[in-house]
Amino acid sequence: MVHRSFRMAVILVMAVSLVAGCAATKRAGEHAETAKPLRLPKIFGDHMVLQRDFRVPVWGWGRPGAKVTVEFAGQRKVTAVAPDGRWRLELDPMPAGGPYELRVIGD
């Protein structure tokens, strides 16, 4: 009888451990999902050319709600990542010139 009770206790401990492990894995997966890094399309990179005298769109993806700051030639624009994971803003028109550095900063 004692042997059977011990076996039941071991099974109960294993079941509780399994449930706790599954819950921890789920929480870790949720954290990994919300920790999406800020990304830009491959079109943005070294030696890119922007159209002069027109508003220039800058966009990308990131963690919903994250703050995104874009700095370019004295301009500083701020936006937030939408619930669908996308963000977008426009730079003011600029005359020809350069070279310039485009900086995208996220939370």
Secondary structure as GFF3:
##gff-version 3
##sequence-region A 1 107
A	DSSP	alpha_helix	2	34	.	.	.	ID=ss1
A	DSSP	beta_strand	56	61	.	.	.	ID=ss2
A	DSSP	beta_strand	67	72	.	.	.	ID=ss3
A	DSSP	beta_strand	75	80	.	.	.	ID=ss4
A	DSSP	beta_strand	86	91	.	.	.	ID=ss5
A	DSSP	beta_strand	102	106	.	.	.	ID=ss6
###
